[in-house]
Amino acid sequence: MRANGAVFRLADMIGSKSVTVGLQDGQEARATPEPFAGGIGCRLVAAWEVLTGKAVAVDWPEPGDLERALKR
């Protein structure tokens, strides 16, 4: 996580291979951390970093999205 605690790095969104979650189709996927739940101040700092080009916004991955991306 960045020093200000408001913006995650990609590595923070990829769970360990030993931590998995079961999917509805019976397969397993790496678990990802829960979305950031900081207060409005942290969210404004994160938004400012995106607006000024210091960070990039991404949609939070759904279970299995990271595995599909890594298989490309």
C-alpha positions as CSV (number, residue, x, y, z in Angstrom):
1,M,0.0,0.0,0.0
2,R,1.2,3.5,-0.7
3,A,2.6,5.6,2.2
4,N,-0.6,7.6,2.5
5,G,-2.7,4.4,2.9
6,A,-5.2,5.4,0.3
7,V,-3.9,3.8,-2.9
8,F,-3.2,0.1,-3.4
9,R,-0.5,-1.3,-5.6
10,L,-1.2,-4.3,-7.9
11,A,0.8,-6.6,-5.7
12,D,-1.6,-5.8,-2.8
13,M,-4.5,-7.0,-4.9
14,I,-3.0,-10.4,-5.8
15,G,-3.5,-12.9,-3.0
16,S,-1.1,-15.6,-1.9
17,K,-1.3,-18.9,-3.7
18,S,-2.1,-20.5,-0.4
19,V,-5.2,-18.3,0.3
20,T,-8.1,-19.3,-2.0
21,V,-11.8,-18.8,-2.2
22,G,-14.3,-21.3,-3.7
23,L,-16.2,-20.2,-6.8
24,Q,-19.7,-21.1,-7.7
25,D,-18.6,-23.4,-10.5
26,G,-16.5,-25.5,-8.0
27,Q,-13.1,-24.1,-9.0
28,E,-10.9,-22.1,-6.6
29,A,-9.3,-18.7,-7.1
30,R,-6.8,-16.7,-5.2
31,A,-8.4,-14.6,-2.5
32,T,-8.0,-10.8,-2.8
33,P,-8.1,-8.2,0.0
34,E,-11.4,-6.5,0.6
35,P,-11.9,-3.1,-1.1
36,F,-10.5,-0.1,0.8
37,A,-13.0,1.1,3.4
38,G,-11.2,4.3,4.6
39,G,-12.9,7.5,5.4
40,I,-13.8,10.4,3.1
41,G,-10.4,12.1,3.6
42,C,-8.5,9.0,2.4
43,R,-10.8,8.7,-0.5
44,L,-10.3,12.3,-1.5
45,V,-6.5,11.9,-1.3
46,A,-6.8,8.8,-3.5
47,A,-9.0,10.7,-6.0
48,W,-6.5,13.6,-6.0
49,E,-3.7,11.2,-6.8
50,V,-5.7,9.8,-9.8
51,L,-6.6,13.3,-11.0
52,T,-2.9,14.5,-10.8
53,G,-1.6,11.3,-12.6
54,K,0.2,9.9,-9.5
55,A,-2.1,6.8,-9.4
56,V,-4.3,4.9,-11.7
57,A,-7.9,3.9,-10.8
58,V,-9.0,0.3,-11.4
59,D,-12.2,-1.5,-10.9
60,W,-12.0,-4.0,-8.0
61,P,-11.5,-7.5,-9.4
62,E,-14.2,-10.1,-9.1
63,P,-13.2,-13.6,-7.9
64,G,-11.3,-15.3,-10.8
65,D,-10.4,-12.1,-12.6
66,L,-6.8,-12.1,-11.6
67,E,-6.3,-15.7,-12.5
68,R,-7.8,-15.1,-16.0
69,A,-5.5,-12.1,-16.4
70,L,-2.4,-14.0,-15.3
71,K,-3.2,-16.8,-17.8
72,R,-3.0,-14.5,-20.8
